[in-house]
Amino acid sequence: MKRLHQVAIDFSVGTLNFLANVGIILPYVLILAKWQQTQSETYLIALVAFYISRAASIFYTKRLNLKSSTYLILSLTLGAAGSLLFAAMAHLGWLIIGGLLWGYSAATIWPYFLTVKLHLTHTANFKMKRLYWLIFAGLAVIVGADVLAKFDYTLTFILLGLLYLAALPGGLLLSNFTSDFYRAKPRQVHGLSQAWRWGLSLVFFAVIAVLTTLRKATVNLPSWVTLAIIVVALVILIIELIADWHVLPNYKMRLLNRGFLVSLVLLFNSFLAYFYLGTVGMYAVFAVYLLGFETGYTVFNLVGHHRPAAARKASLVSLLVGQLLLLVPWVGSYLVGLLLITLYVGYDNPTINETLYSLDSIDADSAIIHKYRFSTYGGLLCQLVMFGLLVAVSAVAKVPLLNFFKPSDTTDFSLYFYGLSWPLVLVSLFISLGNIRSLRIDHAKKQAARDN
């Protein structure tokens, strides 16, 4: 009986680990697949609701002043509710609710899981068992059976909802393990202040909803109206960034850069890759991203001979070379460039996690949330710049907006390469250079402080 109990706990914690790793993207993929299958406006609206909830939740999740371990339980509960609503309901109202609940879970499950894991790593000899690959394989089998049996993803939604519920005991166990951490460290209180920012946020995420809809369906808006909407969103984003500039001032550019790069690779290039590699382009981009993200830390530690400063320098060189290679219209340089960029992201991710978590100037229970909040700023900036360029290019070339997101041939390669890819990469390069400059200034300040 004791062994059976341990197996159940291991499965629950492993399921939690799995959901934390795939929770941000898997629900979106499943809802997107459901909409593509049905072409129903109901699921399109539900998809937009999910997307907006996922983008907005990371900015406002700390307002309830709960512990990260409690937020993790909340995220699992809402994820289960959202998934099961999609399994059981087809009414628009219920699907919007399900999208909002699931969107919150998708945005917060990984940051809170990572926070709890860091608490345990720093207070106890805790190691996570990597069972989630086995669970991932099981889910893949279920999805395959679902598609073959034509259950319309109902079985997958049910299974995913049950996995969220199965992860709850693991989440409660980790919550109990962190009790010593919370007794030792006081938590900062996050009040409901600056009501004007709430109003701006409503406008901003309404704009993101419009742009997300334009990416999925034909909506006849004049180009100047769409561009005006994007400009309004950019102004609001800049205001929000200025208002938040006092938080993590030495790391803001680094986090913005990270968010911009991830969106550049996973969002923009998942579509642009069609013009290089045809229908397999999106899958190639995902494969390159996974390879770089999973191996980047190891690669640059080896290149830098396990010296942090040398490894960091090598990763920055890799980033700049990768961005320059994306300016060359050749599939070889394109794939190598993407790999070099994602290797940088893979190296930077764990190093920034540890750096932020160990800062005295920020509450350890909020450090990872702040990281993903500012990274999301960078991702949203990339999306707005991309849409602005796309609307302008489409208007000048008299090409439908959806042609980029749903291409049928590669005849417009030069249009999108020079009209979209070049400007986006140059903006990314500018942010990266700003990040390098801020790193040098910070290093010089630390060196001067040591000398004094």
C-alpha positions in Angstrom: 0.0 0.0 0.0 2.8 2.4 0.9 4.5 1.7 -2.5 1.2 2.3 -4.3 0.8 5.6 -2.5 4.3 6.6 -3.5 3.6 5.7 -7.1 0.4 7.8 -7.0 2.3 10.8 -5.6 5.1 10.4 -8.2 2.5 10.4 -10.9 0.8 13.5 -9.5 4.0 15.5 -9.2 5.1 14.2 -12.7 1.8 15.3 -14.1 2.2 18.7 -12.5 5.7 18.9 -14.1 4.3 18.0 -17.5 1.4 20.5 -17.3 3.7 23.3 -16.2 6.0 22.6 -19.2 3.3 22.4 -21.9 0.4 24.3 -20.2 1.2 27.6 -21.9 0.9 26.3 -25.5 -1.0 23.0 -25.5 -4.5 24.5 -24.6 -4.0 27.1 -27.4 -3.1 24.4 -29.9 -6.1 22.3 -29.0 -8.6 25.1 -29.2 -7.0 26.3 -32.5 -7.3 22.7 -33.8 -11.0 22.6 -32.8 -11.6 25.9 -34.6 -9.8 24.8 -37.7 -11.8 21.6 -37.7 -15.2 23.3 -37.3 -14.5 26.8 -38.8 -17.1 28.0 -36.2 -17.2 31.6 -35.1 -18.0 30.2 -31.6 -14.6 28.6 -31.3 -12.9 31.6 -32.9 -14.3 33.8 -30.2 -13.4 31.3 -27.5 -9.8 31.2 -29.0 -9.5 34.9 -28.9 -10.9 34.9 -25.3 -8.2 32.4 -24.3 -5.5 34.3 -26.0 -6.4 37.6 -24.4 -6.8 36.0 -20.9 -3.3 34.3 -21.3 -1.7 37.7 -22.3 -3.5 39.7 -19.6 -3.3 37.3 -16.6 0.5 37.5 -16.2 0.1 41.3 -15.5 -2.5 41.1 -12.8 -2.2 37.7 -11.2 -0.5 38.9 -8.0 -3.3 41.3 -7.1 -4.9 38.7 -4.7 -1.8 38.7 -2.5 -1.7 34.9 -2.3 1.4 32.7 -2.0 2.9 31.3 -5.2 2.1 27.8 -3.9 -1.6 28.8 -3.5 -1.6 30.4 -6.9 -0.3 27.1 -8.4 -3.3 25.2 -6.9 -5.6 27.9 -8.3 -4.0 27.6 -11.7 -4.5 23.8 -11.7 -8.1 24.1 -10.6 -9.0 26.7 -13.3 -7.1 24.7 -15.9 -9.3 21.7 -15.1 -12.4 23.8 -15.2 -11.5 25.3 -18.5 -10.6 22.0 -20.2 -13.7 20.2 -19.0 -15.9 23.1 -20.1 -14.6 22.7 -23.6 -15.3 19.0 -23.4 -18.8 19.3 -22.1 -20.2 22.5 -23.7 -20.7 24.0 -27.1 -22.5 27.2 -26.1 -20.6 30.4 -26.8 -21.0 31.8 -23.2 -19.6 28.7 -21.6 -16.8 28.5 -24.0 -15.8 32.1 -23.4 -15.8 31.4 -19.6 -13.7 28.2 -20.3 -11.3 30.2 -22.5 -10.9 32.9 -19.8 -10.3 30.3 -17.0 -7.9 28.2 -19.2 -6.1 31.3 -20.4 -5.3 32.3 -16.8 -4.0 28.8 -16.1 -1.9 28.8 -19.2 -0.3 32.1 -18.3 0.5 31.4 -14.7 1.1 27.6 -14.2 4.7 27.6 -15.3 5.9 30.8 -13.5 4.3 29.7 -10.2 5.5 26.1 -10.6 9.1 27.4 -11.3 8.8 29.7 -8.3 7.8 26.8 -6.0 10.5 24.6 -7.4 13.1 27.3 -6.8 11.8 27.7 -3.2 12.3 24.0 -2.7 15.7 23.9 -4.4 17.0 26.7 -2.1 15.5 25.3 1.2 15.6 21.5 0.7 17.4 18.8 -1.3 14.5 18.5 -3.8 14.7 17.1 -7.3 11.9 16.7 -9.8 11.4 13.3 -11.4 11.1 13.6 -15.2 8.0 11.5 -15.6 6.3 14.1 -17.8 7.8 12.6 -21.0 5.9 9.4 -20.3 2.7 11.4 -19.7 3.4 13.4 -22.9 3.6 10.1 -24.8 0.3 9.0 -23.3 -1.4 12.2 -24.2 -0.1 11.9 -27.8 -1.6 8.5 -28.0 -5.0 9.8 -26.7 -4.9 12.7 -29.2 -4.2 10.3 -32.0 -7.0 8.0 -31.0 -9.3 11.1 -30.6 -8.5 12.2 -34.2 -8.8 8.7 -35.7 -12.1 8.0 -33.9 -13.5 11.4 -34.8 -14.4 12.3 -31.3 -13.8 16.0 -32.2 -11.2 16.5 -29.5 -13.7 15.8 -26.7 -11.7 12.8 -25.4 -8.5 15.0 -25.3 -10.2 17.8 -23.5 -11.6 15.3 -20.9 -8.2 13.7 -20.5 -6.4 17.0 -20.1 -9.0 18.1 -17.5 -8.4 14.9 -15.6 -4.7 15.5 -15.7 -5.1 18.9 -14.1 -7.1 17.3 -11.3 -4.6 14.5 -11.0 -1.8 17.1 -10.5 -3.6 18.7 -7.6 -2.3 16.3 -4.9 1.2 17.0 -6.2 0.6 20.7 -6.0 -0.7 20.4 -2.4 2.4 18.3 -1.5 4.8 20.9 -2.9 2.7 23.6 -1.1 3.3 21.8 2.2 7.0 21.5 1.5 7.3 25.3 1.0 5.8 26.1 4.4 9.3 26.6 5.9 10.2 29.1 3.2 7.1 31.2 3.8 7.7 31.2 7.5 11.2 32.5 7.1 10.5 35.3 4.5 7.9 38.0 4.7 5.9 38.5 1.5 5.3 41.8 -0.2 1.8 43.0 -0.6 0.6 44.1 -4.1 -2.3 46.6 -3.8 -5.0 47.4 -6.3 -3.5 50.9 -7.2 -3.3 53.1 -10.3 -6.8 52.7 -11.6 -5.9 54.6 -14.8 -3.6 51.7 -15.7 -6.5 49.3 -15.5 -8.5 51.4 -17.9 -5.5 51.5 -20.3 -5.1 47.8 -20.1 -8.8 47.2 -21.1 -8.2 49.3 -24.2 -4.8 47.5 -24.9 -6.2 44.0 -24.7 -9.2 44.9 -26.7 -6.8 45.9 -29.4 -4.9 42.6 -29.1 -8.3 40.9 -29.4 -9.0 42.7 -32.7 -5.5 41.9 -34.0 -5.8 38.2 -33.0 -9.1 38.0 -34.9 -7.5 39.6 -38.0 -4.9 36.8 -37.9 -7.6 34.1 -38.0 -10.5 35.4 -40.1 -11.3 38.0 -42.8 -12.5 41.2 -41.2 -12.9 44.1 -43.6 -11.2 47.0 -41.8 -9.6 49.9 -43.8 -5.8 49.8 -43.5 -5.6 53.2 -41.9 -8.0 52.1 -39.1 -6.0 49.0 -38.4 -2.8 51.0 -38.3 -4.4 53.6 -36.0 -5.4 50.8 -33.7 -1.9 49.4 -33.6 -0.4 52.9 -32.9 -2.8 53.3 -30.0 -1.7 50.0 -28.6 2.0 50.9 -29.0 1.5 54.2 -27.2 -0.3 52.3 -24.3 2.5 49.7 -24.2 5.1 52.5 -24.0 3.2 54.2 -21.2 2.9 50.9 -19.3 6.7 50.3 -19.7 7.5 53.8 -18.4 5.2 53.3 -15.4 7.0 50.0 -14.6 10.6 51.1 -15.4 11.5 51.4 -11.7 11.0 47.6 -11.3 14.2 45.6 -12.2 15.8 48.6 -14.0 19.0 46.6 -14.6 17.2 43.7 -16.2 14.4 45.3 -18.1 16.1 45.4 -21.5 17.3 41.8 -21.1 13.7 40.6 -20.4 12.2 42.7 -23.2 14.8 41.3 -25.5 13.9 37.7 -24.4 10.2 38.2 -25.1 10.8 39.9 -28.4 13.1 37.1 -29.5 10.7 34.3 -28.5 7.8 35.9 -30.4 10.1 36.6 -33.4 11.0 32.9 -33.6 7.8 31.1 -32.5 5.2 33.5 -33.9 6.5 35.4 -36.9 8.9 32.7 -38.2 6.4 29.9 -37.8 4.6 31.6 -40.6 7.6 33.0 -42.6 9.1 29.5 -42.6 6.5 28.4 -45.1 8.2 30.6 -47.7 11.4 28.8 -47.1 10.3 25.2 -46.4 6.7 24.9 -47.5 4.2 23.1 -45.3 6.9 21.6 -43.0 8.3 25.1 -42.2 6.3 25.6 -39.0 7.4 22.2 -37.6 11.0 22.9 -38.5 10.9 26.2 -36.6 9.5 24.4 -33.5 12.1 21.7 -33.8 14.9 24.3 -34.0 13.5 26.2 -31.1 13.3 23.1 -28.9 16.8 22.1 -29.8 18.3 25.5 -29.0 16.2 26.0 -25.9 17.0 22.7 -24.4 20.8 22.7 -25.2 21.7 26.4 -25.1 22.8 26.4 -21.4 25.0 23.3 -21.9 26.5 24.4 -25.2 27.7 27.8 -23.9 28.9 26.5 -20.6 31.1 24.1 -22.6 32.2 26.9 -25.0 33.0 29.2 -22.1 34.8 26.4 -20.2 32.3 26.7 -17.3 33.2 30.4 -16.7 30.0 32.4 -16.5 31.4 35.6 -18.0 32.9 33.7 -21.0 29.7 31.7 -21.5 27.6 34.9 -21.4 29.8 36.6 -24.0 29.7 33.6 -26.3 25.9 33.5 -26.0 25.6 37.2 -27.0 27.9 36.7 -30.0 25.7 33.8 -31.0 22.6 36.0 -30.8 24.1 38.8 -32.9 25.4 36.4 -35.5 22.1 34.7 -35.6 20.2 37.9 -36.2 22.6 38.9 -39.0 22.1 35.5 -40.7 18.4 36.1 -40.7 19.0 39.1 -43.0 20.4 36.7 -45.7 17.7 35.2 -48.0 18.9 31.6 -48.0 17.4 28.7 -46.2 20.7 27.5 -44.8 21.5 30.8 -43.1 17.9 31.1 -42.0 17.9 27.8 -40.1 21.4 28.4 -38.6 20.4 31.9 -37.6 17.2 30.7 -35.9 19.3 28.0 -34.1 21.9 30.5 -32.9 19.2 32.8 -31.5 17.4 30.0 -29.7 20.7 28.8 -28.3 21.0 32.2 -26.7 17.5 32.1 -25.3 18.2 28.6 -24.0 21.3 29.8 -22.2 19.8 33.1 -20.9 16.6 31.5 -19.5 18.0 29.5 -16.5 20.7 32.2 -15.8 18.1 35.0 -15.5 15.8 32.8 -13.4 18.6 32.3 -10.8 19.7 35.9 -11.0 16.3 37.4 -10.4 15.3 34.9 -7.8 18.5 35.8 -5.8 18.1 39.6 -5.9 17.6 41.3 -2.6 15.7 44.1 -4.2 12.7 42.0 -5.2 10.5 39.6 -3.4 11.6 36.0 -4.2 8.0 34.9 -4.4 7.3 37.4 -7.2 10.6 37.4 -9.1 9.6 34.8 -11.8 6.2 36.5 -12.3 8.0 39.8 -12.9 10.3 38.0 -15.4 7.4 36.7 -17.4 5.5 40.0 -17.1 8.3 42.0 -18.7 9.1 39.2 -21.2 5.4 39.4 -22.2 5.9 43.1 -22.8 8.6 42.2 -25.3 6.5 39.6 -27.0 3.5 42.0 -27.3 5.9 44.7 -28.7 7.1 42.2 -31.4 3.5 41.3 -32.3 2.5 45.0 -32.7 5.5 45.8 -34.8 4.8 42.7 -36.9 1.2 43.6 -37.5 2.0 47.3 -38.2 4.5 46.2 -40.9 2.1 43.5 -42.3 -0.8 46.0 -42.6 1.5 48.5 -44.3 3.0 45.9 -46.7 -0.5 44.4 -47.5 -1.9 47.9 -48.3 1.0 48.9 -50.5 1.2 45.6 -52.4 -2.6 45.1 -52.4 -2.2 41.7 -50.9 -4.9 40.3 -48.4 -3.7 40.4 -44.8 -4.5 36.7 -44.3 -2.2 35.6 -47.1 0.8 35.7 -44.7 -0.9 33.6 -42.1 -2.5 31.2 -44.6 -0.1 31.1 -47.5 -0.9 28.8 -50.5 2.3 29.5 -52.5 5.7 31.2 -52.1 5.4 33.8 -54.8 5.4 36.6 -52.2 8.7 35.6 -50.5 10.6 38.8 -51.5 7.7 41.0 -50.3 7.5 39.4 -46.9 11.3 38.9 -46.5 12.2 42.6 -47.2 9.0 44.1 -46.0 8.5 42.2 -42.8 11.5 40.0 -41.9 14.2 42.6 -42.4 12.6 45.4 -40.4 11.6 43.0 -37.6 15.1 41.5 -37.3 16.6 45.0 -37.4 14.3 46.1 -34.5 15.3 42.9 -32.7 19.0 43.7 -33.3 18.5 47.2 -32.0 16.9 45.9 -28.7 19.7 43.3 -28.4 22.4 46.0 -28.8 20.5 48.1 -26.1 20.6 45.0 -23.9 24.3 44.6 -24.4 24.9 48.3 -23.6 22.9 48.0 -20.4 24.9 44.9 -19.4 28.2 46.8 -19.9 27.0 49.8 -17.9 25.8 47.5 -15.1 29.2 45.6 -15.2 31.1 48.9 -15.1 29.1 50.1 -12.0 29.7 46.8 -10.2 33.4 47.0 -11.1 33.6 50.6 -9.8 31.8 49.6 -6.6 34.4 46.8 -6.0 37.3 49.2 -6.7 36.0 51.6 -4.1 
